[in-house]
Amino acid sequence: MSNHDLSIEHLQALCNNRNIIWSAHMLRRLQERRIFRKDVVNAILTGRIIEQYPDDTPYPSCLILGESTKKRPLHVVCCTDVEVIKTITAYYPSRDKFMPDNETRKG
């Protein structure tokens, strides 16, 4: 883990404190994909970081694999400025892009 890697424990603590900013992009994607905010929160709270993007700007971001409230695998991309989580997008992993573990990218 590098100095820029995010910690799931820190993200979960922010989530528990409701320190989340829902970007307009994220809210549009949730509506399009029929994902609820509570699913995103649950995915962060049940999840683990499967990819780190330390060079993203303005803040390093990561991909979390967690579960929706209905136990479906859910990917959440977010970043943090240390004080709040900034949501970027969320989606159900597709079989054409991810292996059955929902963690390993194909190709």
Secondary structure, DSSP 4 states (H G I P E B T S, - for coil): --TT---HHHHHHHHHTT-EE--HHHHHHHHHHT--HHHHHHHHHH-EEEEEETT-SSS-EEEEEEE-TTS-EEEEEEEE-SSSEEEEEEEPPPTTTB-TTSSSBP-
